[in-house]
Amino acid sequence: MKFKLWKEYGAMNSKPVFEAFEHSLVRAGHTINSNDSVNDADVNVIWSVLFNGRMSPNKHIWNSCRKKNKPVIVLEVGGIKRGTTWKVGLNGINRDAEFGSNNMDSSRASEQGLLLKPWKSDGQFILICGQHEKSLQWENMPRMSKWLMSIIDEIQSYTDLPIIFRSHPRCRLEYIETQYKNVYRDDPRHIDGTYDDYNLNFNKAYAVVNWSSNPGPQAAIAGVPVFTGPSSLAWPVANKSLSQINNPIKPDRQQWLNDYAWTEFTIEEIASGLPLNRLTKHL
């Protein structure tokens, strides 16, 4: 097959990931297309579905490919070990993407050091984690500010617990929460020595509300009940309605964790062809 890697529209930290994936393609005998046309490749490879800044041109590539039912492989920052593991999905990211076989055993989760903490039954507040409005993850959703207000209103119709809102590090909102009682903000703080990692602590959270980004799975692993949308990778173990906020479900998570461990890969694993082999039969 012919692959086109749109490296020039990747984030600043995408170069080694693209290089590793290209190595896996050459190793498998595929052709790398140098033409700047989505039509001249069987499979197009882009960085992220955050169509913003230097990644803005990816929107045209994505739309052109999906309109013609051409496969798109999306490389993306991971959430298991940020800066070390990377998502490699087909036709999307998170639960909208294809990552390969499910019903995997626990060996990879163990190798990655993924350990499930017991479900929490206490906590001091409900944490709402925002996302980036310009990401495809937020497609067909209202403005983040409008969504946040509707979520706050709904939560407060069921519980008097304090609410903390945490904006996306690169999509900060105005302080609209000041119009509500018992609602506060936790601004993300960059972790020194990292490219784009930010602090996130679930220790005192009673529950986490997040539509489809990394805080959902991270909270589920930490044992904090999660409320997500259907595109979240945490959806299989998440609560589907905020009406359950006072008695959230706490399902078994082991099989979910086993499969989640196969959504991200190290640079070395990408270069070896591990994610490519899992996706090839779906191309």
C-alpha positions in Angstrom: 0.0 0.0 0.0 1.0 3.6 -0.5 1.1 5.9 2.5 1.3 9.6 2.7 2.8 11.0 6.0 1.8 14.7 6.5 4.8 15.5 8.7 4.8 19.2 8.0 1.5 19.6 9.8 2.5 17.8 13.0 3.1 19.3 16.4 6.6 20.2 17.5 6.9 16.8 19.4 5.6 14.7 16.5 8.9 14.2 14.5 10.2 11.1 16.3 6.7 9.5 16.2 6.3 10.1 12.4 9.9 8.8 11.9 9.1 5.6 13.9 5.9 5.0 12.0 7.6 5.6 8.7 10.3 3.1 9.7 7.6 0.5 10.4 6.0 1.1 6.9 9.3 0.7 5.1 10.1 -2.4 7.1 6.7 -3.9 6.1 7.3 -3.2 2.4 4.9 -0.4 2.0 5.5 2.7 -0.2 5.9 6.2 1.1 4.3 8.7 -1.2 5.9 12.1 -1.6 3.1 13.8 -3.6 1.0 16.4 -1.7 -2.3 14.9 -2.6 -4.6 12.7 -0.4 -5.7 11.0 -3.6 -2.3 9.6 -4.5 -2.1 7.5 -1.3 -4.1 4.5 -0.1 -3.7 5.7 3.5 -3.0 9.2 4.8 -1.3 9.7 8.2 -1.8 12.9 10.2 -1.0 14.2 13.6 -3.9 14.7 15.9 -7.5 15.9 15.2 -6.8 19.2 16.9 -7.2 21.4 13.8 -5.5 24.4 15.2 -2.2 26.4 14.6 0.3 24.4 12.6 -2.1 21.5 12.5 -4.9 23.4 10.8 -4.3 22.0 7.3 -5.0 18.5 8.7 -8.7 19.4 8.7 -8.8 19.5 4.9 -6.9 16.2 4.7 -9.2 14.6 7.2 -12.4 15.9 5.5 -11.2 14.9 2.0 -10.3 11.4 3.1 -13.4 10.7 5.2 -15.7 12.0 2.3 -14.1 9.5 0.0 -14.0 6.8 2.7 -10.2 6.7 2.5 -8.5 5.5 5.7 -6.6 8.0 7.9 -4.2 6.9 10.6 -4.0 9.5 13.4 -0.9 9.8 15.5 -1.4 11.6 18.8 -0.1 12.3 22.3 -0.9 9.5 24.7 -2.3 9.6 28.2 -0.8 6.5 29.7 2.7 7.8 29.9 2.6 11.3 28.4 5.6 12.0 26.2 6.5 8.3 26.3 3.5 6.5 24.8 1.6 7.7 21.8 -1.8 6.9 20.3 -1.9 5.2 16.9 -5.5 5.0 15.8 -7.4 4.5 12.5 -10.0 7.0 11.4 -10.1 9.0 14.7 -8.8 9.1 18.2 -10.1 7.8 21.5 -13.1 5.5 21.3 -14.0 6.8 17.8 -10.8 5.2 16.5 -10.0 1.6 15.6 -7.0 0.3 17.6 -7.1 -3.4 16.7 -8.2 -6.5 18.6 -10.0 -6.3 21.9 -10.5 -8.8 24.7 -6.7 -8.8 25.4 -5.1 -10.4 28.4 -3.5 -8.4 31.2 0.2 -8.8 30.2 0.6 -5.5 28.4 -1.2 -3.5 31.1 1.2 -5.1 33.7 4.2 -4.3 31.5 3.1 -0.6 31.4 2.6 -0.5 35.1 -1.1 0.2 34.8 -2.6 -0.7 38.2 -6.2 -0.2 39.1 -6.8 1.6 42.4 -9.9 0.5 44.3 -13.1 2.4 43.5 -13.4 5.4 45.8 -16.5 5.9 47.9 -15.7 9.3 49.3 -14.3 12.6 48.1 -14.6 16.3 48.6 -15.7 17.7 45.3 -16.8 16.9 41.7 -14.1 17.7 39.1 -15.2 18.9 35.6 -12.3 18.6 33.1 -12.7 20.8 29.9 -11.3 20.1 26.5 -10.1 22.0 23.5 -13.0 23.4 21.4 -11.1 23.2 18.1 -10.5 19.5 18.4 -12.6 17.0 16.4 -13.3 15.5 19.8 -15.6 18.4 20.4 -17.4 18.2 17.0 -21.1 19.0 17.2 -20.8 20.1 20.8 -21.8 23.6 22.1 -19.2 26.2 23.1 -17.2 25.0 26.0 -18.6 27.8 28.2 -22.2 26.9 27.4 -21.5 23.2 28.0 -19.8 24.0 31.3 -22.8 26.0 32.5 -25.3 23.3 31.6 -23.1 20.7 33.4 -22.9 22.8 36.5 -26.7 23.4 36.5 -27.4 19.7 36.1 -24.9 18.6 38.8 -26.3 21.1 41.2 -29.8 19.8 40.7 -28.7 16.5 42.2 -26.0 17.3 44.8 -24.6 20.1 47.0 -21.0 18.9 46.7 -18.6 21.6 45.7 -17.6 21.6 42.0 -14.2 22.4 40.6 -13.7 23.3 37.0 -10.3 22.6 35.3 -9.9 24.0 31.8 -7.8 22.5 29.0 -4.3 24.0 29.3 -4.5 25.4 25.8 -8.2 26.3 25.8 -8.7 28.4 28.9 -12.1 29.9 29.6 -13.2 33.2 31.1 -14.2 32.9 34.7 -17.8 32.2 34.1 -18.0 29.9 37.2 -18.0 32.9 39.5 -21.7 33.4 38.8 -22.3 30.1 40.7 -22.2 29.3 44.3 -19.8 26.5 45.5 -18.0 26.4 42.1 -14.3 27.0 41.9 -11.4 26.7 39.4 -8.2 24.7 39.3 -5.9 26.1 36.7 -3.5 23.5 35.1 0.1 24.0 36.0 2.9 22.9 33.6 5.2 20.3 35.1 8.8 21.5 34.9 11.1 19.5 32.6 8.2 18.2 30.4 7.1 19.3 26.9 3.4 19.6 27.6 2.6 17.7 30.7 0.4 19.3 33.4 -0.5 18.5 36.9 -3.7 16.5 37.5 -4.6 15.0 40.9 -7.7 13.0 41.6 -6.9 12.3 45.3 -9.8 14.3 46.8 -12.3 14.0 43.9 -15.6 12.3 44.5 -16.3 12.0 40.7 -14.9 13.3 37.4 -16.9 14.7 34.5 -15.2 14.8 31.1 -16.6 14.4 27.6 -13.9 12.4 25.7 -10.3 13.3 26.6 -7.5 11.8 28.7 -8.8 12.7 32.2 -11.7 10.1 31.8 -9.5 7.0 31.6 -7.0 8.5 34.1 -9.7 9.0 36.6 -11.1 5.5 36.0 -7.7 4.0 36.7 -7.4 6.1 39.8 -10.7 4.6 41.1 -12.7 7.8 40.7 -16.2 7.3 39.2 -16.3 9.0 35.8 -19.1 10.6 33.8 -18.2 10.8 30.1 -19.6 11.0 26.6 -19.6 7.9 24.2 -16.4 8.9 22.4 -14.4 8.6 25.6 -12.1 5.6 26.0 -13.5 5.4 29.5 -17.1 5.0 28.2 -17.2 1.2 28.9 -16.7 1.8 32.7 -18.3 5.3 32.9 -21.6 6.5 34.2 -23.9 7.6 31.4 -26.1 10.1 33.3 -25.4 12.7 35.9 -28.6 11.6 37.6 -26.4 8.8 39.0 -24.0 11.3 40.7 -25.1 10.3 44.2 -24.8 6.6 43.5 -22.3 6.2 40.6 -21.7 2.8 39.1 -18.4 1.1 39.8 -18.0 -1.8 37.4 -15.2 -4.2 37.0 -12.5 -2.6 35.0 -9.9 -5.2 34.4 -10.9 -6.2 30.8 -11.3 -2.5 30.0 -7.8 -1.8 31.3 -6.3 -4.7 29.3 -7.7 -3.3 26.1 -6.9 0.3 26.9 -3.2 -0.7 27.3 -3.2 -1.5 23.5 -4.2 2.0 22.4 -0.7 3.5 23.0 2.8 2.6 22.1 6.4 3.7 22.7 8.6 5.0 19.9 10.4 1.7 19.8 7.1 -0.3 19.5 5.9 2.0 16.8 9.1 1.5 14.8 8.9 -2.3 15.2 5.5 -2.2 13.6 3.4 -3.3 16.6 0.5 -0.8 16.1 0.8 -1.1 12.3 0.3 -4.8 12.4 -2.8 -4.4 14.6 -4.3 -2.0 12.1 -3.3 -3.6 8.8 -6.3 -5.9 8.5 -8.6 -2.9 8.9 -7.0 -0.8 6.1 
